[in-house]
Amino acid sequence: MKKRRFYIRTVILLVLLTALGYTLYSAVFDNKEKVTAGVQAPNFSLEEVGGNRLKLEDLKGKGVFLNFWGSWCEPCKKEFPYMVNQYKKFKDQGVEIVAVNVGESKLAVQNFIKNKGVNFPVVLDKDRQVLEAYGVIPIPTTFLINSDGEVVKVVESEMTERMIHDYLNMIKPKGSSS
């Protein structure tokens, strides 16, 4: 009788440990879905550096250049002046650049954008929820979103000014002047 109880308890313990191990493995190593071209861009609501809230859905009808960045990222530092220059050319053509800062303090971001002369919305993803929702791994990563809210391209590398110009042109709503 004691032997039988021992085996039953051992089997139950093994089943529980297996379930716990699988749960931990899934939580840590399970592949998160990445947002890719051809899908609707997930909506989000984040605080801008200036204090206002920006919702992606409020930009429907515009092309959106959604750039994930950090002030510690060297390629990001190189891209910002290019984005500033190109935004001057495209902002009146139905295109919006939104820079999503990942996990940094508001003060650090304010200092960075002041030094770079940033002229487009910069939002704060303090808890990295939007970063995770989009499945962003390398920084910088940029999502090109058309006026219907569909992701048309994902760029997971540093961009030149020419590339940024071409990408903004790509997401410019039809009927906008060049």
Secondary structure by P-SEA (a helix, b strand, c coil): caaaaaaaaaaaaaaaaaaaaaaaaaaccccccccccccccccccccccccbbbbccccccbbbbbbbbccccaaaaaaaaaaaaaaaacccccbbbbbbbccccaaaaaaaaaaaccccbbbbcccaaaaaaaccccccbbbbbcccccccccccccccaaaaaaaaaaaccccccc
